[in-house]
């Protein structure tokens, strides 16, 4: 009898095990709620078990796993689609959507990879940490994945190459390391890729998507040269890496409106065609660029920064079309173009920084009357600066260069 009783005790709970387990971890069986696909219901439970609100947050206050509660209707951040008469999770926004609200902490559960109808997965800024689950590569319908301003670490999974419908990937301001997977560059639908402010290293992969318009890789540890990029690009930021080589790969990118390659180790001359692009911002400062700056026509670029390079020769008057122009800390010689002065007098050219060059003729600048809104600095050239030169406090050095430096550089360039 005792033996049979033991067997009955072993057998009977098998029929109740699923129900008991669901009660323990907070899942209501499909028979009780009949509102969302059971597997995806359990995925949401796994999400809640792996993440919590930061102090002061209340995002998960609506996530109550109880009978007759429909997550599609009552869970914050959950949006569903109906597939063959069954509700499936189509979009998942984890954390508050309003800026400044406390986000979430915890980790991303690998169970997220089971939400096969998911098209959007967005995690608010917070303290979510740990690795990116490789199972996310199973989400073949995913179009948007955003998890910026958290504490995600480790590498970007190679499985992300399977996300053939991915259009936006935003993982900035985390602790990601390792290289950028080659497969990301081959995603056919990718439009926006933001991996800035991480610790990514290695070379930048080539990108073949003709849809890519926005590529932001700034503030990493990337090395090598600029790879082949699609002509569809409109925004490109590579600043503050360790990139090298010539800027020739930029020549086909004739749709660029924003270009920042500053704070790298690029060398050689500046391709003249860049000045004809529909740019609003052109930042090539703090590199090893050299040679004369050839500008084929008057520019319409609002902000141009070529400072802290090894550029030489005379200054092109076509650069006067800028509103802010930074040419300081180079090897420019000759005169300040007359058109620069007329543009400053009309306040069209608002900022002109020419300090720490080898200029020897102020032209009309010495007798001009400039609006108070205009900032000009010509400190430490080969003449005593005119009174209009009002430099920032951080510009060090005497008013003019020693004569022997001017003779040496001018002679070399001539």
N, C-alpha and C positions, 0 to 999 in steps of 0.2 A: 504494500500500500504506500509505504513511504517512498519506495522507488518510483511507483507510478505517479505519485503526487509531485515528485521532483520533475518528472518528465512533463507533466501538465504545466507546471510552473515555467519550464523552459519553452514550451510551445505556445501557450496562450498569449504572452506579451508580444510575440512576433507580429501578431495582427494589430497590436496597438503601438508598436515601437515607433512608427512614423509619426503618429499623433502625439505621443509623449515627447518625442524629440522636438517636434514643432512647438509644443507648449513651452519647453525649456528654453529654446532659442528665440521664441517670439513669433513663430510662423503659424499662420492659420491655414489648415489644409484647403485644397481646392474645393472639396465638398462643402466646406463651410462658407467660403467667400465667393467662388465661382465668378470672379470678376477679371482676373489677370492670369495669363499663362502661369501655371504653377512653378515651373523652373525659374521664370523671370521674377516671380514673387519672392522666391528664395534668394535670388541674386540681390534684390533690394534689401532683404534682411541681412545678407552678408555685408552689404555696403554700410548699413547702420552699425553693425557689430565692429567694423574696422575703422570707423570715423566718428568723431564727436565734435560738438560745437566748441569753439574757443570761448573762454569766459566772456559773458555778456551777449553771446549769440543765441539764437533760437531757431535756427534753420530746421533742425530735426524735430521740433515740437509737434509738427503735423504728421510725422511718420509713426502712426499707431497701427501696429499689426494686430488687428482684432477682426472678429467675424463681421461680415457684411461691410467692411471698409474697403472702398475702391481706391487703390493708390493712384489710379489714373485721374481721379477726381479730387482727392484730398491731400496727396503728398506734395509738398513744396518741391518744385524743380522737376517733377515727373510729367512728361507728356507722352501720350500713347497713340498708337495707330492700330486699326483693326485689320487683321490678316486672316482670311478664311473664317471669319466670325469669332476670332479670338483676339483679345487685347494683348498687344505687345508694346514694350517700351521703345518709343521712337526718338525721344530726346531726354537727356538727363543733365540737369544743371545743379551741381552739388555746391551748396553754399549760397549766401545772399548775393543778389545781383546788384545791390546798391553799393556804390563806392564808400569806403570808410567803415562798413559794418564788419564785425568780427567774422572771420572765415571758419575753416574747419582744421582739425588736426587729425592725425592717424595716418593710415596708409591706403593705397589703392588696392582693393581686393582683386585677385586674378579672376574671380567670378564675373567681373565686368565683361570679360571676353565671350560670355554666353549670350549677351544681349544682341543677337544677330541682326535685329532690325534697327539698331541704333544708328541714327544719322548725325547726332550732335552729342558730344560729351564735353562738358565745360565745368571746370573746378575753380571756384573763386579763390582769390588771393588769401593765403592763410599759412598754416604750418604743416601741411600735408607732406609727409616724408617717405623715405624708402624708395624702392625701385619702380620703374614703369613696368607693369606686367607684360611679358611677351605675348600673353593671351590677347592683348588688345589688337594684335595683328589679325585676329579672326574676324574682326568687325568690318567685313567687306563692304557694308553699306555706309560706313562712317564718312561724313563729309567735313565735319569740324571737330577738332580736338584741341582744347585749350586748358592748360594747367600752368599758368605763369604765376610768378611771385609766390612760390612755395619753397619747400626744401627737398624736392625730388633729387635723388642722387643716382650714381651709376651711369650706365651708357644708354643710349637710345636703342631699343631692341631692333635687330635686323628684320624681325617679323613685320615691322612697319612698312616694309617694301610691298606687303600684300594689300595695303589699303589703297586699292586702285581708284576709289571714288573720293579720296581725301582731297579737299580743296584748301583747307586752312589748318595749319599746325603751328600752335603757339606754345612754346615751352620756355619763355624767357625768365630770367631772374630766379634760377634754381641752382643746383649744384651738380649739373650733369657733366660728365667727363667722357673720355674716350673720343673716338672719331665720329664724324657724321656718316651714317651708313650710306654706302654707295646707292642703295636702292631708293633712298629718298629722292635722289636726283632723277629717277626714272618714273616717278609717279605721274601718270598722264594728265590728271585733273588738277594738280597742285597749282594754286594761285598765290597763296601767301604762306611764307615760311619765316617764322620768327624764333630764333634760337639764341638771342642775345643774352649777355650777362650770365654766362655759365663758365665752365672750365674745359670746353671742348678743344681738342688738339688734332694734329694731323692736317691733311690737305682738304680743301673744299672739293666736293665731288662735282662733276659736270652735271648740268641740268638740261634735260631735253624737253620739258613740258613747254608747249607753245602758249600755255595759259598763265605762266608764272609772271606776276607783276610786282611782287613785293618780296625782297630777300633781305633779312636783317640778321647778320651774324656778328654784330659788334661785341666788343668786350669779351673775347675768348682768348684762346692760345693757339689759334690756327696758324699754320705755316705754309710755305710753298707759294705758288703764284695764283693768279686769278684764272679759273678754268673757263671752259666754254659755257656761255650763258645765253639764254634765249633773248631775242630782240624784243620780246614782249615786255621785258622788265621796265618798270617805271621808277621803282625805289630800290636803291642798293646801298647798304651800309656795311662796311667792313672795318670800321675804325677800331683801333686799339686791339690789334692782333700782332702777329709777327710775320706778316706776308711780305714776299719779296718779288723781284722781277720787274719787268716792264708792264706798263698799263695798256699794252696793245689789245688785250682781250676785251677792253671796254669799247673799242671802235665800232663794233656792230650794234651797240645798244643805243640806237638813235631815238628811242622813246623815253629815255631817262628824264625824270623831272627832279630827282634828288639823288645826289652821289656824294658819299662820304667814304674816302679811303685814307683818312688822316691817321696819324700815329701808327705807321707801319714802317717798312723798310723798302718801299718801292723805289726804283732807280730808273735812270734814263730820262728821256725827254717826255714832255706832256704831249700826247697826241692832239694836234690842233683841232681835229674834228670835234672834240669834246665841247669846245666853246660855241659850236653851232647847235648843240642839242637843246631841247626845250626845258632846260634846267632852271630851277629857282634857287637851288643850293649846290655849290660845287666846293668841296672841301678836300684838298690834297695836302694840307699842312702836315708838318712833322714827319717828313720822309727824307729820302736821299735823291730827290729829283734834281736834274741838272740840265744845262743848256739854255738856249733862248726860248722864250715863251712866244710861240707863233700863233697869233690870233687872226683868222682869215677875214673877219668882218666885225662890225660893232656888236657887242654882246648885249643880251637882255636878261642876264642872270642877276638876280637880286643880291645874292651873297656869294662872294668868291674869296676863298682863303687858300693862298699858296705859300704861306709863311713857313719859316724854318725849313728851308731846303737849300739847294746849291744852284739855284737859277741865276742866270747872268744875262748880259746884254742890256739893251735899252728897254724901257717899259713901253709896251704897245698902247697907243692912244685909244685903241678899240676897247680896252678894259674899262673905260670911263662909263660904260653903260651900267655898271653895277651900282647898287645902293650902298653896299658895304664891301670894301676891297682891302684885303690884307696881303701885302707883299713884303712885309718886314722880314729881317733876318735872312737875307739872300745876298747875292753879289751883283745887284743891278747897278748900272752906271748911267751917266748922262744926265738928262734933265727931266723934271716933272712935266709931263705933257700939258700943253696949254688947255686942252679940253677938260682936263681934270679940274682945273681951277674954275672954269666957267660952270661946270656941273656942280661944284661945291657952292659957288655963289648963288646958284638957283636952288640950293638944298636938294638937288636930285641925287647927288653923291653925298651920303650922310656921314660915312666913316671912311677915312683913308689912312692906312698905317704903312709907312715906308721906312720906319726906323731901322737902324743896323743894316744899311746897304752901303753903296759907294757912290751915291748921287752927288753931282758937282754943280748943279744949276737948278735953282728953284723956279726959274721962269717967272710967270706972273704971280706966283704964290706970295712972293715977298711983298708985293704992293696990293694984295687983294683985301677985300673986306668980306669976311665970311659970316654967315648967320651963326648965332650962338648954338644952334642945334647941331652944327657940323663939328665932327671930331677929326682932327688931323694931327699926325705925329711924324716928324721927319728927323728925330733925334739921331745923333751918331752916324752922320754921313760925312761927306767930304767938304762941307761948308757949315758955318755956324747957322743953326736953324733960325728961321724967321719967327717973329713974335706970335704968329698964328699957330705955331706948333705947340699944342698943349697935350703932352703925352701922359699916359697912365702912370701912376706912382711906381708901378713895378718895372718901368723901363729904366734900366741902369746904364751907367756909362757917362762919359763926358759929353758935352754938347756936340763936339765934332770929332771925327777920327784923327789919329795922328797922320801927318802928311805922308810918311813913308809907306803906310798901308795903301793909301789912295794911289800913289804913284805905281806901286807894285801891281795892284789889281787892274788898274786902268791900262797899264802897259801890257799886261797879259792878255786882256780881252781884245785890245786893239791889234 
